[in-house]
Amino acid sequence: MNELTVRDILNLPFMDGYRLAAGASGLDNPVHFPNVYDIPHDAGDPVLDELTARHDFYLTALYYGKDNPDYIYSVMEWYLSIQASAVCIIDLYINELPEKVVRLCDEHRLPVIFISQQVPYSTVISNIIECKLSLERRRFVTNQLLALTSEHTAEKEKREIIRELNPSFSSHVIAFFCSGAEPLQQKMPSDTPLYYGITSLIAEYRDGILLAYSFHRKSDSQLRQATEEILAYLREQLPEIRIGISDTLPVSQLGDAISQAFVAADSADFGQSASYSDLGVMRLLVSIQGHPAIQKYYQETIAPLIKYDKENHSQLFVTLCRFIENGADYKRTGAAMFLHENTVRYRINNLKEILNYGKSEVDFLETLSMIYKIHKLLTPSTHTSKEG
């Protein structure tokens, strides 16, 4: 979730019982701030441009539009001219829109919402601002986590980031990364209901949800019990996810723990979990992800393939990823991508023409697997571009 939208506001508790009168296609409009516009509208007033802000969520009672459809139409035209995100009408004086206003707002994707006159303006404004601040905090934490796991961030800066993320972290940490078939952000509302103690952290990370559980020294049996409790908690909160579990590391290596959990999640089936300690070659890649050789391989092999797809409007890289995810099985890959098996086979043969992979079929499959793993390691999203 990168910015506050009209849809986010409609999901807030105080909006319970709202009625969307027009502009349903504009619910993903970004919202900068709440605003109020209840003065008599005069389209020719030059002061209007100085007093109004663009991309705001406007509250109004439309008192001067009572029994005056032309006035309402004029006001909505003005809202469109300032690129308002939405108009929220308190149903004190009017409770429906003229048909021509509905058509105007539908055409220009301007949501018009009616809410009860019992909801004070102050409630609307304060809740929207709180939601916006919460989203900004989540975005800040997400960026901090990305910096923490980057090979370009100095160790001193990483230590500072860890302290900023949670000054109450204990001495050791285990990271749990949850991913789904689709990004999980929409499953984590802006009030962040997930919580697992003052010494832990739950945040959005790479299209998924991260839980960093910190603790002081525990026995193996205590650690196993704590891990099982966390897994049960996460599955209850976020059903049908796959969960990656890191090794136990000093909290100063939180970035490594996050990377381990992220990689481990990719090897788990949905509804299941996987531990980093049980992985194969991926453990080696994680340990050397900052090495120039990894970056060079990406730039020489993976980046050109992605560029080839873009220039030729093809889907070779997506097909490569799905092919590996489905065990190099043509039929399963075709089903996953809603393609005929022969289409998948054609694309994989194209990859053989493009890639330098060695001599044998085994070399080719190893190359595809390595490309997939390195891409997953170095890119900030667990979901590849559109398929088909």
Buried (B, 14 or more C-beta within 10 A) or exposed (E): BEBBBBBBBBBBEBBEEBEBBBBEBBBEBBBBBBBBBBEEBEEEEEEBEEEBEEBBBBBBBBEBBEEBBEBBBBBBBBBBEBBBBBBBBBBEBBEEBBEEBBEBBBEBBBBBBBBBEEBEBEBBBEBBEEBBEBBEEBBEBBEBBBBBBBBEBEEEEBBBBBEEBBEEBBEBBBBBBBBBEEBBBEBBBBEBEBEBEEBBBBBBBBBBBBBBBBBEEEEEEEBEEBBEEBBEBBBEBBEEBBBBBBBBBEBBBBBBBBBBBBBBBBBBEEEEBBBBEEBEEBBEBBEEBEEEEBBEBBEEBBEEBBEBBEEEEBBBBBBBBBBBBBEBBBEBBBBBBEBEBEBBBEBBEBBEEEBEBEEEEEEBBBBBBBBBBBBBBBBEEBBBEEEE
